[in-house]
Amino acid sequence: MATTTARAVTAAKTTSCKVVLAATVAKGLLDEVQISLKTLQRKPKLVGFLANEDPASRTYAERTGQTCEEYGLDFELREVDKDELEEAILAVNEDDSVDGGIIYFPVFGTKQDQYLQQILHTSKDVEGLSHKYMFNMYQNIRFLDEAKTQKSILPCTPLAIIKVLEYIGVYNKVIPYGNRLFGRTIAVVNRSEVVGRPLAALLANDGASVYSVDIDNIQHFTRGEGVKMHRHHAVDTDFKVEDVIPKCDVVITGVPSKGYKFPIELLKDGVICINFSSEDNFGPNVTEKASIYVPAIGKVTIAILFRNLIRLHQNREGKSV
């Protein structure tokens, strides 16, 4: 991805496109993490579970550990046999010294992986993927308590993209909180249950008109006319990519395929483009159309992981956030 970013920066030098790097966005979030750490009596602890031979999972785990050490958080990587992982997760659920857990998938590569994710206790779910957190996200319930002192945890990658959009000014701060994407039209090219669908829901809950593009069809996520509904609703459409992309102010892609390239010719001039795939979904000529291009978001995702860990620690301590 560093090569992709370098190509994007080079291409942008001959255009009016601004390339925004993930590290730039992450810095502000990591500064917030440092400030929050000073208010805690102990360093929050994150435990990672590695039960596979996937090189990408190990790399992610090692980078998480290195970054935790750099920013003053405790990290312990526990390598276990996949058949012993369930008991290891249950042990962490009962361990008061552990504030969060993260499982490096795939483990079995089946629905059993979903089960393993769900047995990690909600109070330790740093990735925000438990049923409780996902339910709150889709229902646009933003707090865990009636007093609204404890915010619900959101999935790391979708929230990282939200923070990127806030950083580059897509969110309108003049509009009341919760509606700040009203008037924006956004396409999300990915509808996975981990990133694409949650992201479309989050954007629509904040007021945007969102086209969720999948290989089979395009769904339209909105909160209705005048954003009067409490939460988003999604409907199937007969639209094609060429029908919706020219209308979009922001196009976000996450197609995990080396062979996929987004059709740049469909983009309107001045569009904002964000890629969260590990592959380069946009070619270098995206800078000829886009006003802002974000080629990767990985470092922002790590910052959100740390932010979520601190929030879990604060929630367990009963502190308002």
N, C-alpha and C positions, 0 to 999 in steps of 0.2 A: 504493500500500500504506500510505502514511502516513495517508491518509483512513480506510482500514480500521482501522488501529490506533487512531486517535483515536475512531472510533465504538465500538470494543471497550472502550476505557478509560471512555468516557462511560457505556456500558451497564452496566459492572461496578460503577459507583458506587452503583447501586441494588440490588445483589445481594451475595452473599458470595463471588463469584468473584474470583480474583486474576488480573489480566492481567500476564503476564511479557513484557517487551520484549526483542527480539533484542540490542539494544545493551547491555542489562544483563548478559546471558550472555556476550557477546563481550568485554566489558571484561577479565574474568579471563583469558581466552585470549590477548588482546593483551598483557596484562601479562607472561604467560609468554613470549611472543615477544620482548618487550623484554629480559627476563632472559637468554634464550638468545643474543640478538644480542651481548651483552656478552662472551660466551665465544668468539666467532668472530674470526678475524684479519681478515676482510673481510666486507663486506655481501653477502649472497646476492643473485644477480641472476635476475630472472624476465623472460622474453621472451614477449610476446603476439603471436600471428599473426592479423591481420585480413585476410580475403580475400573479404569479402562487403559488401553495401550495407545490411545489416540494422541499423536504428537501435538496436535493443535490444542487439545485439552491441557496437556502438560505445560505447553508454552504459556497458555493463558493463566494457569495456576502459578507458574513461576513469576510471571510479570505482576500478578496480583500481589504475591508475597513481597516482591522487591519494592513495589509502590507503597504497600502498607508500611514497610519499614521506613521508607523515605519520609512518609507523612505522619509517623508516630502512632500507628495502629498495630495491634498484635495480630499476627496471622500464623496459623498452624495448618500445615498440609498433612492430612491423614490418608495414607495410601492403604486401601483395604481390598480384599477380594470382593467381587461383586455379590457373591452369595452371603457375605457378612455385612454388606452395606446397610441393610435395613436396621440391624441391631446397633450399628455405629451411629446412625441418625437418631434413633430413639435415645441413645445415651446422651447425645448432645442436647436433646430436648430437655433433659433433666439436669443439665449442668449449668448452674447459675453463673459460672465464670465465663461462659460463652454467650456472646450477644447476637451472633449471626452465623448462619451456615450457608454454604454454597456447594452444590453438587455439579461436578463436571460431566455433562452428558456428551454422547450417549453412554449408557451403562449396558443395558440389555438390547437397546435398539427396538424395543417393543412398547406396548402400552404399560408395561411394568415400570418403565421410566416415569410415566405420569404418576403412578401410585407412589413411587419413591419421593417425588417432588411434593406430593400432598401430605406425606407423613412428617415432613419437617414442620415443626410447630410454627404457627403463625407469628409468634413473638420472636422467632429466630429466622424468619424468611426474608433475607436481605434482598432477594431478587423480586419480591412482590408478586410471586406466581401462585401463591396458595389460593384456594377457592374463595376465601373471605376477601382478600385484596382484589382479586379479579372481579368478583361480584360488585364490590364497592365502585371499582373503576367503571364498569359498564353501566351501573345505575347512577353514576355521577354523585356518589356519596363520598365526600372528601375528608371526613373525620371518623375516628373510631368511637368517639364518645359524644354524648349530648351537649356537653359543655364546650365542645369544639377546641379542645386543648391538644389532642393527639391526632395528627394527620395520618391518614391511611397511606400505606406504602405503595408506590407505583413501580411497575416493571422498569428495569434499568435502561434498556435501549430506547423504548418509546419515550421515556422521560428525558433521556439525553437529547433526543431530537427536539423535544419541546424547548429545552434550555438553549439549544442552538438557535431555534426560531426566535426566542426571546432576545437573545444576544444580538441578532442581526436586525431586530426591529420589526419583525412580522406581527408580533403582538402589539396591539394599540393600547398604550397605557392610559389614554384619555377615557376609554370605555371602561365601565365597571368590571372588576375582577369576575371571571367566569364567562364573560362574553367577549373577550378581547380579540377574538378572531372573527367576529361578526363582519361580513362583507368580503372575507377572503375565500378564494376557491383554490383547493389543494388536491393534488393527485398523490396517492400512495400506491406505488407499483410493487405490491407484495401483500398477501393476505394470510400470512402464517399466524397461528394462534399465539405465538410468542412475541412477535413484533408488529406485523402488518395490521392485523385486525385491532389489537389494542390501541395502536397509534391512531388509526382512523377514528376510533371511538373517542379518544382523548381530544383530538382536534375538533371533532364535531361537538363534543360537550363544551368546548370553549367557544363555540359559535360559528365555526367554519362550515362551508359546504365542501364535503370531501368525496372524491371519487376513488373508491377502493378497487384497484385493477388487479385481477387475478387471471390465470391462464384460461379459465372457463367463462368468466363474465366480468361485468363491472357493476359494483354496488354503489348506491348513493347514500352517504351518511349525513344527516342534518338534524337539527333540533326544531325543524319546521319553520314556517314563515315567521320572520321577526324573532327567531330563536325563543319562542314562547314556551316550548316544551322544556320540562325539567332535565331530560336526558335525551341523548341521540336516538334516532330510529334509522334503520337501514333497510333499503328496498332494492330488489334486483332491477336492473335496467336492460334495455336492448342496445345501449350505446356501445360504440366501438372506440378504441383508443383515439382515433383521429377525430371523433366527435367531441371529446372532453379535454384533451391535452391543450389545444389552442386557447381554451378559456381559463387555464389555470395560472394563478399567480406564483404558486410554488409546486414543484414536482420533486417527490421524494422516492428514491428507488432502493430496493433491497433484494435484487434477484441473484441468488447464489450460483451463478453459472458463468463460466468464462466465455461461453459462446453468445451470451446475451449482450446486445448493445441497444440502448434506448434510441428511438428514431428522433434525432435532434431536429430534423426539419419540421416536426410538429410543434415545437416549442414557440411560444410567442416571445417577441423581443422584450428583454428586461426581466425575464422570469428568474426566480430563485431556484437553484437545483441543489439537492442534497443526496449523497450516496451513503447508505449505511451497509451495503454489501461488502463482503471481503474481496469481491471482484470489482473491477472498474466498469460500472454499468454505463457511464457516459464516456464517450470518446473525447479526445483533447479539443475537438471543435465545439464542445459545449460552451466554451468561453466566448464564442462568436455570437451566441444568443443570450446567454445568462448575464444578469447584472451582478449576481453573487453566486459563487459555486463553493460548496463544502464537499470535498472529495472523500472524507472519512470522518467518523465520529468516535472511534475507539477510546481515545483518552477521555472524552466526555463521559462515556459509559462507565469507566473506572471511577471517575469522580462521583458519579451518581451512586455507585455501589457503596462508596465510603460514606456519602451523605445519608444513604438509607441505613447503614450500620449505626451511625450516630443517632439517627432517629429511633431505631429499635432500642438502643440503650436508654435514650431519654424516655421513651414510652414505658419501658420496664421500671424505670425509676419514678414514674409518675410525674415527670416534669413536663410542663407545657412547651410547645415548640412554635 
